């Protein structure tokens, strides 16, 4: 399992922020966001003998089988 960045989503959010700043918004008025996604690699977990609960698999943004 890992938390990582979804680069495609991050690029979209950056474009939104730039648009707001160019539109006259102050950078200090724009909230800070931390883009993350949860990825679970079931193949690796099985190889090392770790069982990932189904509830955690359902919460993950990306499940690698």
N, CA, C, O and CB atoms as a CASP TS submission, in Angstrom:
PFRMAT TS
TARGET T0000
AUTHOR 0000-0000-0000
METHOD Language model
MODEL 1
PARENT N/A
ATOM      1  N   UNK     1       0.843  -1.172   0.000  1.00  0.00           N
ATOM      2  CA  UNK     1       0.000   0.000   0.000  1.00  0.00           C
ATOM      3  C   UNK     1       0.884   1.229   0.000  1.00  0.00           C
ATOM      4  O   UNK     1       1.984   1.233   0.551  1.00  0.00           O
ATOM      5  CB  UNK     1      -0.956   0.001   1.207  1.00  0.00           C
ATOM      6  N   UNK     2       0.375   2.266  -0.629  1.00  0.00           N
ATOM      7  CA  UNK     2       1.101   3.528  -0.616  1.00  0.00           C
ATOM      8  C   UNK     2       0.159   4.673  -0.945  1.00  0.00           C
ATOM      9  O   UNK     2      -0.850   4.512  -1.631  1.00  0.00           O
ATOM     10  CB  UNK     2       2.275   3.494  -1.607  1.00  0.00           C
ATOM     11  N   UNK     3       0.526   5.818  -0.435  1.00  0.00           N
ATOM     12  CA  UNK     3      -0.135   7.045  -0.851  1.00  0.00           C
ATOM     13  C   UNK     3       0.761   7.690  -1.883  1.00  0.00           C
ATOM     14  O   UNK     3       1.975   7.761  -1.694  1.00  0.00           O
ATOM     15  CB  UNK     3      -0.413   8.008   0.358  1.00  0.00           C
ATOM     16  N   UNK     4       0.191   8.150  -2.947  1.00  0.00           N
ATOM     17  CA  UNK     4       0.973   8.784  -3.995  1.00  0.00           C
ATOM     18  C   UNK     4       0.182   9.905  -4.635  1.00  0.00           C
ATOM     19  O   UNK     4      -0.910  10.254  -4.187  1.00  0.00           O
ATOM     20  CB  UNK     4       1.399   7.764  -5.048  1.00  0.00           C
ATOM     21  N   UNK     5       0.741  10.451  -5.670  1.00  0.00           N
ATOM     22  CA  UNK     5       0.139  11.580  -6.363  1.00  0.00           C
ATOM     23  C   UNK     5      -0.448  11.099  -7.682  1.00  0.00           C
ATOM     24  O   UNK     5       0.182  10.334  -8.411  1.00  0.00           O
ATOM     25  CB  UNK     5       1.176  12.707  -6.598  1.00  0.00           C
ATOM     26  N   UNK     6      -1.650  11.550  -7.979  1.00  0.00           N
ATOM     27  CA  UNK     6      -2.260  11.315  -9.282  1.00  0.00           C
ATOM     28  C   UNK     6      -1.867  12.507 -10.149  1.00  0.00           C
ATOM     29  O   UNK     6      -2.484  13.569 -10.063  1.00  0.00           O
ATOM     30  CB  UNK     6      -3.842  11.144  -9.184  1.00  0.00           C
ATOM     31  N   UNK     7      -0.841  12.334 -10.983  1.00  0.00           N
ATOM     32  CA  UNK     7      -0.268  13.445 -11.731  1.00  0.00           C
ATOM     33  C   UNK     7      -1.253  14.078 -12.710  1.00  0.00           C
ATOM     34  O   UNK     7      -1.203  15.289 -12.927  1.00  0.00           O
ATOM     35  CB  UNK     7       0.947  12.977 -12.476  1.00  0.00           C
ATOM     36  N   UNK     8      -2.134  13.300 -13.297  1.00  0.00           N
ATOM     37  CA  UNK     8      -3.120  13.861 -14.218  1.00  0.00           C
ATOM     38  C   UNK     8      -4.075  14.779 -13.463  1.00  0.00           C
ATOM     39  O   UNK     8      -4.370  15.880 -13.928  1.00  0.00           O
ATOM     40  CB  UNK     8      -3.904  12.737 -14.933  1.00  0.00           C
ATOM     41  N   UNK     9      -4.552  14.344 -12.322  1.00  0.00           N
ATOM     42  CA  UNK     9      -5.439  15.172 -11.502  1.00  0.00           C
ATOM     43  C   UNK     9      -4.699  16.409 -11.002  1.00  0.00           C
ATOM     44  O   UNK     9      -5.270  17.498 -10.962  1.00  0.00           O
ATOM     45  CB  UNK     9      -5.994  14.361 -10.310  1.00  0.00           C
ATOM     46  N   UNK    10      -3.440  16.251 -10.623  1.00  0.00           N
ATOM     47  CA  UNK    10      -2.662  17.374 -10.114  1.00  0.00           C
ATOM     48  C   UNK    10      -2.501  18.447 -11.190  1.00  0.00           C
ATOM     49  O   UNK    10      -2.606  19.635 -10.883  1.00  0.00           O
ATOM     50  CB  UNK    10      -1.284  16.897  -9.625  1.00  0.00           C
ATOM     51  N   UNK    11      -2.253  18.067 -12.427  1.00  0.00           N
ATOM     52  CA  UNK    11      -2.113  19.031 -13.509  1.00  0.00           C
ATOM     53  C   UNK    11      -3.410  19.805 -13.716  1.00  0.00           C
ATOM     54  O   UNK    11      -3.388  21.009 -13.971  1.00  0.00           O
ATOM     55  CB  UNK    11      -1.704  18.326 -14.805  1.00  0.00           C
ATOM     56  N   UNK    12      -4.522  19.119 -13.607  1.00  0.00           N
ATOM     57  CA  UNK    12      -5.819  19.779 -13.743  1.00  0.00           C
ATOM     58  C   UNK    12      -6.034  20.803 -12.630  1.00  0.00           C
ATOM     59  O   UNK    12      -6.510  21.910 -12.882  1.00  0.00           O
ATOM     60  CB  UNK    12      -6.947  18.742 -13.733  1.00  0.00           C
ATOM     61  N   UNK    13      -5.686  20.432 -11.406  1.00  0.00           N
ATOM     62  CA  UNK    13      -5.856  21.342 -10.263  1.00  0.00           C
ATOM     63  C   UNK    13      -4.937  22.552 -10.377  1.00  0.00           C
ATOM     64  O   UNK    13      -5.329  23.666 -10.033  1.00  0.00           O
ATOM     65  CB  UNK    13      -5.584  20.603  -8.946  1.00  0.00           C
ATOM     66  N   UNK    14      -3.713  22.334 -10.860  1.00  0.00           N
ATOM     67  CA  UNK    14      -2.776  23.442 -11.042  1.00  0.00           C
ATOM     68  C   UNK    14      -3.341  24.436 -12.057  1.00  0.00           C
ATOM     69  O   UNK    14      -3.253  25.648 -11.862  1.00  0.00           O
ATOM     70  CB  UNK    14      -1.389  22.919 -11.504  1.00  0.00           C
ATOM     71  N   UNK    15      -3.914  23.922 -13.128  1.00  0.00           N
ATOM     72  CA  UNK    15      -4.514  24.796 -14.135  1.00  0.00           C
ATOM     73  C   UNK    15      -5.647  25.618 -13.521  1.00  0.00           C
ATOM     74  O   UNK    15      -5.797  26.796 -13.844  1.00  0.00           O
ATOM     75  CB  UNK    15      -5.038  23.968 -15.329  1.00  0.00           C
ATOM     76  N   UNK    16      -6.438  25.018 -12.648  1.00  0.00           N
ATOM     77  CA  UNK    16      -7.509  25.758 -11.967  1.00  0.00           C
ATOM     78  C   UNK    16      -6.939  26.871 -11.104  1.00  0.00           C
ATOM     79  O   UNK    16      -7.459  27.987 -11.102  1.00  0.00           O
ATOM     80  CB  UNK    16      -8.354  24.811 -11.105  1.00  0.00           C
ATOM     81  N   UNK    17      -5.868  26.574 -10.367  1.00  0.00           N
ATOM     82  CA  UNK    17      -5.248  27.578  -9.499  1.00  0.00           C
ATOM     83  C   UNK    17      -4.677  28.732 -10.312  1.00  0.00           C
ATOM     84  O   UNK    17      -4.845  29.893  -9.941  1.00  0.00           O
ATOM     85  CB  UNK    17      -4.146  26.943  -8.648  1.00  0.00           C
ATOM     86  N   UNK    18      -4.013  28.428 -11.401  1.00  0.00           N
ATOM     87  CA  UNK    18      -3.447  29.476 -12.256  1.00  0.00           C
ATOM     88  C   UNK    18      -4.568  30.337 -12.829  1.00  0.00           C
ATOM     89  O   UNK    18      -4.446  31.561 -12.886  1.00  0.00           O
ATOM     90  CB  UNK    18      -2.599  28.857 -13.401  1.00  0.00           C
ATOM     91  N   UNK    19      -5.642  29.711 -13.247  1.00  0.00           N
ATOM     92  CA  UNK    19      -6.792  30.452 -13.765  1.00  0.00           C
ATOM     93  C   UNK    19      -7.378  31.399 -12.728  1.00  0.00           C
ATOM     94  O   UNK    19      -7.742  32.529 -13.052  1.00  0.00           O
ATOM     95  CB  UNK    19      -7.862  29.490 -14.238  1.00  0.00           C
ATOM     96  N   UNK    20      -7.468  30.942 -11.485  1.00  0.00           N
ATOM     97  CA  UNK    20      -7.991  31.796 -10.421  1.00  0.00           C
ATOM     98  C   UNK    20      -7.069  32.977 -10.147  1.00  0.00           C
ATOM     99  O   UNK    20      -7.530  34.103  -9.959  1.00  0.00           O
ATOM    100  CB  UNK    20      -8.191  30.988  -9.146  1.00  0.00           C
ATOM    101  N   UNK    21      -5.765  32.716 -10.124  1.00  0.00           N
ATOM    102  CA  UNK    21      -4.798  33.790  -9.864  1.00  0.00           C
ATOM    103  C   UNK    21      -4.808  34.797 -11.003  1.00  0.00           C
ATOM    104  O   UNK    21      -4.792  36.004 -10.761  1.00  0.00           O
ATOM    105  CB  UNK    21      -3.378  33.217  -9.672  1.00  0.00           C
ATOM    106  N   UNK    22      -4.833  34.315 -12.246  1.00  0.00           N
ATOM    107  CA  UNK    22      -4.892  35.231 -13.388  1.00  0.00           C
ATOM    108  C   UNK    22      -6.217  35.989 -13.433  1.00  0.00           C
ATOM    109  O   UNK    22      -6.296  37.077 -14.003  1.00  0.00           O
ATOM    110  CB  UNK    22      -4.689  34.462 -14.692  1.00  0.00           C
ATOM    111  N   UNK    23      -7.249  35.414 -12.836  1.00  0.00           N
ATOM    112  CA  UNK    23      -8.548  36.073 -12.770  1.00  0.00           C
ATOM    113  C   UNK    23      -8.645  37.111 -11.664  1.00  0.00           C
ATOM    114  O   UNK    23      -9.669  37.781 -11.527  1.00  0.00           O
ATOM    115  CB  UNK    23      -9.619  35.053 -12.582  1.00  0.00           C
ATOM    116  N   UNK    24      -7.575  37.249 -10.866  1.00  0.00           N
ATOM    117  CA  UNK    24      -7.560  38.291  -9.850  1.00  0.00           C
ATOM    118  C   UNK    24      -7.585  37.796  -8.415  1.00  0.00           C
ATOM    119  O   UNK    24      -7.501  38.607  -7.493  1.00  0.00           O
ATOM    120  CB  UNK    24      -8.703  39.178 -10.059  1.00  0.00           C
ATOM    121  N   UNK    25      -7.696  36.503  -8.195  1.00  0.00           N
ATOM    122  CA  UNK    25      -7.709  35.983  -6.823  1.00  0.00           C
ATOM    123  C   UNK    25      -6.312  36.096  -6.220  1.00  0.00           C
ATOM    124  O   UNK    25      -5.308  35.951  -6.918  1.00  0.00           O
ATOM    125  CB  UNK    25      -8.199  34.504  -6.791  1.00  0.00           C
ATOM    126  N   UNK    26      -6.263  36.353  -4.941  1.00  0.00           N
ATOM    127  CA  UNK    26      -4.977  36.407  -4.251  1.00  0.00           C
ATOM    128  C   UNK    26      -4.537  34.975  -3.941  1.00  0.00           C
ATOM    129  O   UNK    26      -5.352  34.159  -3.511  1.00  0.00           O
ATOM    130  CB  UNK    26      -5.071  37.267  -2.940  1.00  0.00           C
ATOM    131  N   UNK    27      -3.268  34.666  -4.152  1.00  0.00           N
ATOM    132  CA  UNK    27      -2.792  33.306  -3.855  1.00  0.00           C
ATOM    133  C   UNK    27      -3.044  32.897  -2.408  1.00  0.00           C
ATOM    134  O   UNK    27      -3.238  31.715  -2.123  1.00  0.00           O
ATOM    135  CB  UNK    27      -1.308  33.201  -4.156  1.00  0.00           C
ATOM    136  N   UNK    28      -3.044  33.867  -1.488  1.00  0.00           N
ATOM    137  CA  UNK    28      -3.281  33.531  -0.078  1.00  0.00           C
ATOM    138  C   UNK    28      -4.726  33.144   0.196  1.00  0.00           C
ATOM    139  O   UNK    28      -5.021  32.550   1.233  1.00  0.00           O
ATOM    140  CB  UNK    28      -2.898  34.699   0.805  1.00  0.00           C
ATOM    141  N   UNK    29      -5.632  33.473  -0.722  1.00  0.00           N
ATOM    142  CA  UNK    29      -7.049  33.132  -0.540  1.00  0.00           C
ATOM    143  C   UNK    29      -7.399  31.749  -1.084  1.00  0.00           C
ATOM    144  O   UNK    29      -8.492  31.240  -0.838  1.00  0.00           O
ATOM    145  CB  UNK    29      -7.920  34.172  -1.215  1.00  0.00           C
ATOM    146  N   UNK    30      -6.481  31.149  -1.816  1.00  0.00           N
ATOM    147  CA  UNK    30      -6.734  29.830  -2.402  1.00  0.00           C
ATOM    148  C   UNK    30      -6.309  28.764  -1.386  1.00  0.00           C
ATOM    149  O   UNK    30      -5.173  28.787  -0.913  1.00  0.00           O
ATOM    150  CB  UNK    30      -5.961  29.652  -3.767  1.00  0.00           C
ATOM    151  N   UNK    31      -7.196  27.841  -1.048  1.00  0.00           N
ATOM    152  CA  UNK    31      -6.842  26.820  -0.047  1.00  0.00           C
ATOM    153  C   UNK    31      -5.749  25.873  -0.533  1.00  0.00           C
ATOM    154  O   UNK    31      -5.628  25.596  -1.727  1.00  0.00           O
ATOM    155  CB  UNK    31      -8.074  26.014   0.329  1.00  0.00           C
ATOM    156  N   UNK    32      -4.971  25.393   0.402  1.00  0.00           N
ATOM    157  CA  UNK    32      -3.913  24.436   0.094  1.00  0.00           C
ATOM    158  C   UNK    32      -4.528  23.049   0.009  1.00  0.00           C
ATOM    159  O   UNK    32      -5.311  22.651   0.872  1.00  0.00           O
ATOM    160  CB  UNK    32      -2.777  24.480   1.162  1.00  0.00           C
ATOM    161  N   UNK    33      -4.171  22.324  -1.027  1.00  0.00           N
ATOM    162  CA  UNK    33      -4.661  20.955  -1.195  1.00  0.00           C
ATOM    163  C   UNK    33      -3.475  20.019  -1.310  1.00  0.00           C
ATOM    164  O   UNK    33      -2.438  20.373  -1.871  1.00  0.00           O
ATOM    165  CB  UNK    33      -5.580  20.832  -2.442  1.00  0.00           C
ATOM    166  N   UNK    34      -3.640  18.837  -0.780  1.00  0.00           N
ATOM    167  CA  UNK    34      -2.600  17.820  -0.875  1.00  0.00           C
ATOM    168  C   UNK    34      -3.148  16.664  -1.699  1.00  0.00           C
ATOM    169  O   UNK    34      -3.910  15.844  -1.187  1.00  0.00           O
ATOM    170  CB  UNK    34      -2.138  17.338   0.542  1.00  0.00           C
ATOM    171  N   UNK    35      -2.767  16.592  -2.971  1.00  0.00           N
ATOM    172  CA  UNK    35      -3.309  15.541  -3.825  1.00  0.00           C
ATOM    173  C   UNK    35      -2.697  14.181  -3.501  1.00  0.00           C
ATOM    174  O   UNK    35      -1.484  13.998  -3.599  1.00  0.00           O
ATOM    175  CB  UNK    35      -3.073  15.881  -5.289  1.00  0.00           C
ATOM    176  N   UNK    36      -3.534  13.246  -3.120  1.00  0.00           N
ATOM    177  CA  UNK    36      -3.045  11.904  -2.824  1.00  0.00           C
ATOM    178  C   UNK    36      -4.033  10.865  -3.325  1.00  0.00           C
ATOM    179  O   UNK    36      -5.226  11.130  -3.476  1.00  0.00           O
ATOM    180  CB  UNK    36      -2.805  11.731  -1.318  1.00  0.00           C
ATOM    181  N   UNK    37      -3.513   9.701  -3.573  1.00  0.00           N
ATOM    182  CA  UNK    37      -4.352   8.558  -3.898  1.00  0.00           C
ATOM    183  C   UNK    37      -3.781   7.340  -3.182  1.00  0.00           C
ATOM    184  O   UNK    37      -2.569   7.204  -3.020  1.00  0.00           O
ATOM    185  CB  UNK    37      -4.430   8.326  -5.446  1.00  0.00           C
ATOM    186  N   UNK    38      -4.670   6.471  -2.765  1.00  0.00           N
ATOM    187  CA  UNK    38      -4.259   5.254  -2.082  1.00  0.00           C
ATOM    188  C   UNK    38      -4.202   4.119  -3.096  1.00  0.00           C
ATOM    189  O   UNK    38      -5.190   3.830  -3.770  1.00  0.00           O
ATOM    190  CB  UNK    38      -5.227   4.911  -0.915  1.00  0.00           C
ATOM    191  N   UNK    39      -3.048   3.481  -3.201  1.00  0.00           N
ATOM    192  CA  UNK    39      -2.871   2.347  -4.108  1.00  0.00           C
ATOM    193  C   UNK    39      -2.566   1.101  -3.285  1.00  0.00           C
ATOM    194  O   UNK    39      -1.780   1.148  -2.339  1.00  0.00           O
ATOM    195  CB  UNK    39      -1.732   2.623  -5.141  1.00  0.00           C
ATOM    196  N   UNK    40      -3.192  -0.006  -3.650  1.00  0.00           N
ATOM    197  CA  UNK    40      -2.977  -1.284  -2.978  1.00  0.00           C
ATOM    198  C   UNK    40      -2.547  -2.291  -4.028  1.00  0.00           C
ATOM    199  O   UNK    40      -3.238  -2.493  -5.026  1.00  0.00           O
ATOM    200  CB  UNK    40      -4.263  -1.765  -2.223  1.00  0.00           C
ATOM    201  N   UNK    41      -1.406  -2.920  -3.801  1.00  0.00           N
ATOM    202  CA  UNK    41      -0.889  -3.930  -4.716  1.00  0.00           C
ATOM    203  C   UNK    41      -1.156  -5.303  -4.099  1.00  0.00           C
ATOM    204  O   UNK    41      -0.424  -5.748  -3.215  1.00  0.00           O
ATOM    205  CB  UNK    41       0.644  -3.718  -5.000  1.00  0.00           C
ATOM    206  N   UNK    42      -2.205  -5.964  -4.572  1.00  0.00           N
ATOM    207  CA  UNK    42      -2.602  -7.261  -4.017  1.00  0.00           C
ATOM    208  C   UNK    42      -1.614  -8.365  -4.385  1.00  0.00           C
ATOM    209  O   UNK    42      -1.429  -9.311  -3.619  1.00  0.00           O
ATOM    210  CB  UNK    42      -3.996  -7.636  -4.505  1.00  0.00           C
ATOM    211  N   UNK    43      -0.980  -8.253  -5.549  1.00  0.00           N
ATOM    212  CA  UNK    43      -0.005  -9.255  -5.964  1.00  0.00           C
ATOM    213  C   UNK    43       1.180  -9.286  -5.003  1.00  0.00           C
ATOM    214  O   UNK    43       1.607 -10.356  -4.569  1.00  0.00           O
ATOM    215  CB  UNK    43       0.476  -8.976  -7.395  1.00  0.00           C
ATOM    216  N   UNK    44       1.705  -8.117  -4.677  1.00  0.00           N
ATOM    217  CA  UNK    44       2.836  -8.037  -3.754  1.00  0.00           C
ATOM    218  C   UNK    44       2.415  -8.461  -2.355  1.00  0.00           C
ATOM    219  O   UNK    44       3.151  -9.169  -1.668  1.00  0.00           O
ATOM    220  CB  UNK    44       3.413  -6.615  -3.727  1.00  0.00           C
ATOM    221  N   UNK    45       1.231  -8.027  -1.933  1.00  0.00           N
ATOM    222  CA  UNK    45       0.751  -8.404  -0.604  1.00  0.00           C
ATOM    223  C   UNK    45       0.647  -9.924  -0.481  1.00  0.00           C
ATOM    224  O   UNK    45       1.042 -10.491   0.537  1.00  0.00           O
ATOM    225  CB  UNK    45      -0.614  -7.750  -0.318  1.00  0.00           C
ATOM    226  N   UNK    46       0.121 -10.579  -1.503  1.00  0.00           N
ATOM    227  CA  UNK    46       0.000 -12.036  -1.477  1.00  0.00           C
ATOM    228  C   UNK    46       1.378 -12.702  -1.456  1.00  0.00           C
ATOM    229  O   UNK    46       1.578 -13.702  -0.767  1.00  0.00           O
ATOM    230  CB  UNK    46      -0.807 -12.525  -2.691  1.00  0.00           C
ATOM    231  N   UNK    47       2.329 -12.142  -2.216  1.00  0.00           N
ATOM    232  CA  UNK    47       3.676 -12.718  -2.292  1.00  0.00           C
ATOM    233  C   UNK    47       4.401 -12.670  -0.944  1.00  0.00           C
ATOM    234  O   UNK    47       5.196 -13.557  -0.637  1.00  0.00           O
ATOM    235  CB  UNK    47       4.500 -11.981  -3.346  1.00  0.00           C
ATOM    236  N   UNK    48       4.131 -11.645  -0.146  1.00  0.00           N
ATOM    237  CA  UNK    48       4.802 -11.543   1.157  1.00  0.00           C
ATOM    238  C   UNK    48       3.922 -12.040   2.297  1.00  0.00           C
ATOM    239  O   UNK    48       4.299 -11.941   3.465  1.00  0.00           O
ATOM    240  CB  UNK    48       5.214 -10.102   1.422  1.00  0.00           C
ATOM    241  N   UNK    49       2.746 -12.576   1.959  1.00  0.00           N
ATOM    242  CA  UNK    49       1.888 -13.187   2.966  1.00  0.00           C
ATOM    243  C   UNK    49       1.036 -12.222   3.778  1.00  0.00           C
ATOM    244  O   UNK    49       0.667 -12.522   4.913  1.00  0.00           O
ATOM    245  CB  UNK    49       2.717 -13.961   3.883  1.00  0.00           C
ATOM    246  N   UNK    50       0.722 -11.066   3.200  1.00  0.00           N
ATOM    247  CA  UNK    50      -0.108 -10.079   3.895  1.00  0.00           C
ATOM    248  C   UNK    50      -1.492 -10.083   3.269  1.00  0.00           C
ATOM    249  O   UNK    50      -1.633 -10.007   2.048  1.00  0.00           O
ATOM    250  CB  UNK    50       0.527  -8.653   3.831  1.00  0.00           C
ATOM    251  N   UNK    51      -2.513 -10.173   4.114  1.00  0.00           N
ATOM    252  CA  UNK    51      -3.885 -10.155   3.616  1.00  0.00           C
ATOM    253  C   UNK    51      -4.457  -8.751   3.802  1.00  0.00           C
ATOM    254  O   UNK    51      -4.493  -8.232   4.918  1.00  0.00           O
ATOM    255  CB  UNK    51      -4.763 -11.218   4.349  1.00  0.00           C
ATOM    256  N   UNK    52      -4.900  -8.146   2.715  1.00  0.00           N
ATOM    257  CA  UNK    52      -5.490  -6.802   2.747  1.00  0.00           C
ATOM    258  C   UNK    52      -6.999  -6.976   2.888  1.00  0.00           C
ATOM    259  O   UNK    52      -7.625  -7.612   2.039  1.00  0.00           O
ATOM    260  CB  UNK    52      -5.123  -5.964   1.449  1.00  0.00           C
ATOM    261  N   UNK    53      -7.600  -6.417   3.955  1.00  0.00           N
ATOM    262  CA  UNK    53      -9.043  -6.555   4.145  1.00  0.00           C
ATOM    263  C   UNK    53      -9.831  -5.957   2.977  1.00  0.00           C
ATOM    264  O   UNK    53      -9.406  -4.976   2.366  1.00  0.00           O
ATOM    265  CB  UNK    53      -9.463  -5.887   5.451  1.00  0.00           C
ATOM    266  N   UNK    54     -10.964  -6.550   2.682  1.00  0.00           N
ATOM    267  CA  UNK    54     -11.811  -6.084   1.581  1.00  0.00           C
ATOM    268  C   UNK    54     -12.240  -4.634   1.799  1.00  0.00           C
ATOM    269  O   UNK    54     -12.321  -3.867   0.839  1.00  0.00           O
ATOM    270  CB  UNK    54     -13.050  -6.985   1.438  1.00  0.00           C
ATOM    271  N   UNK    55     -12.513  -4.250   3.034  1.00  0.00           N
ATOM    272  CA  UNK    55     -12.942  -2.873   3.303  1.00  0.00           C
ATOM    273  C   UNK    55     -11.863  -1.872   2.891  1.00  0.00           C
ATOM    274  O   UNK    55     -12.183  -0.782   2.417  1.00  0.00           O
ATOM    275  CB  UNK    55     -13.281  -2.699   4.796  1.00  0.00           C
ATOM    276  N   UNK    56     -10.598  -2.228   3.065  1.00  0.00           N
ATOM    277  CA  UNK    56      -9.503  -1.347   2.665  1.00  0.00           C
ATOM    278  C   UNK    56      -9.346  -1.340   1.143  1.00  0.00           C
ATOM    279  O   UNK    56      -9.036  -0.308   0.549  1.00  0.00           O
ATOM    280  CB  UNK    56      -8.187  -1.783   3.337  1.00  0.00           C
ATOM    281  N   UNK    57      -9.559  -2.487   0.528  1.00  0.00           N
ATOM    282  CA  UNK    57      -9.487  -2.552  -0.933  1.00  0.00           C
ATOM    283  C   UNK    57     -10.563  -1.671  -1.568  1.00  0.00           C
ATOM    284  O   UNK    57     -10.322  -1.036  -2.594  1.00  0.00           O
ATOM    285  CB  UNK    57      -9.638  -4.008  -1.417  1.00  0.00           C
ATOM    286  N   UNK    58     -11.736  -1.634  -0.965  1.00  0.00           N
ATOM    287  CA  UNK    58     -12.828  -0.833  -1.497  1.00  0.00           C
ATOM    288  C   UNK    58     -12.569   0.659  -1.338  1.00  0.00           C
ATOM    289  O   UNK    58     -13.067   1.453  -2.136  1.00  0.00           O
ATOM    290  CB  UNK    58     -14.125  -1.206  -0.815  1.00  0.00           C
ATOM    291  N   UNK    59     -11.809   1.054  -0.339  1.00  0.00           N
ATOM    292  CA  UNK    59     -11.479   2.464  -0.122  1.00  0.00           C
ATOM    293  C   UNK    59     -10.341   2.948  -1.020  1.00  0.00           C
ATOM    294  O   UNK    59     -10.190   4.151  -1.235  1.00  0.00           O
ATOM    295  CB  UNK    59     -11.108   2.687   1.329  1.00  0.00           C
ATOM    296  N   UNK    60      -9.549   2.027  -1.538  1.00  0.00           N
ATOM    297  CA  UNK    60      -8.381   2.396  -2.344  1.00  0.00           C
ATOM    298  C   UNK    60      -8.818   3.019  -3.663  1.00  0.00           C
ATOM    299  O   UNK    60      -9.836   2.642  -4.243  1.00  0.00           O
ATOM    300  CB  UNK    60      -7.490   1.165  -2.606  1.00  0.00           C
ATOM    301  N   UNK    61      -8.018   3.988  -4.125  1.00  0.00           N
ATOM    302  CA  UNK    61      -8.270   4.609  -5.424  1.00  0.00           C
ATOM    303  C   UNK    61      -7.810   3.704  -6.555  1.00  0.00           C
ATOM    304  O   UNK    61      -8.386   3.715  -7.642  1.00  0.00           O
ATOM    305  CB  UNK    61      -7.567   5.966  -5.518  1.00  0.00           C
ATOM    306  N   UNK    62      -6.769   2.920  -6.295  1.00  0.00           N
ATOM    307  CA  UNK    62      -6.219   2.030  -7.315  1.00  0.00           C
ATOM    308  C   UNK    62      -5.866   0.696  -6.652  1.00  0.00           C
ATOM    309  O   UNK    62      -5.154   0.658  -5.649  1.00  0.00           O
ATOM    310  CB  UNK    62      -4.959   2.668  -8.007  1.00  0.00           C
ATOM    311  N   UNK    63      -6.375  -0.395  -7.226  1.00  0.00           N
ATOM    312  CA  UNK    63      -6.067  -1.739  -6.731  1.00  0.00           C
ATOM    313  C   UNK    63      -5.361  -2.489  -7.862  1.00  0.00           C
ATOM    314  O   UNK    63      -5.910  -2.661  -8.950  1.00  0.00           O
ATOM    315  CB  UNK    63      -7.377  -2.504  -6.259  1.00  0.00           C
ATOM    316  N   UNK    64      -4.142  -2.926  -7.583  1.00  0.00           N
ATOM    317  CA  UNK    64      -3.349  -3.648  -8.572  1.00  0.00           C
ATOM    318  C   UNK    64      -3.431  -5.136  -8.242  1.00  0.00           C
ATOM    319  O   UNK    64      -3.064  -5.561  -7.147  1.00  0.00           O
ATOM    320  CB  UNK    64      -1.859  -3.148  -8.590  1.00  0.00           C
ATOM    321  N   UNK    65      -3.919  -5.924  -9.206  1.00  0.00           N
ATOM    322  CA  UNK    65      -4.086  -7.362  -8.975  1.00  0.00           C
ATOM    323  C   UNK    65      -3.090  -8.152  -9.764  1.00  0.00           C
ATOM    324  O   UNK    65      -3.081  -9.381  -9.693  1.00  0.00           O
ATOM    325  CB  UNK    65      -5.487  -7.810  -9.328  1.00  0.00           C
TER
END
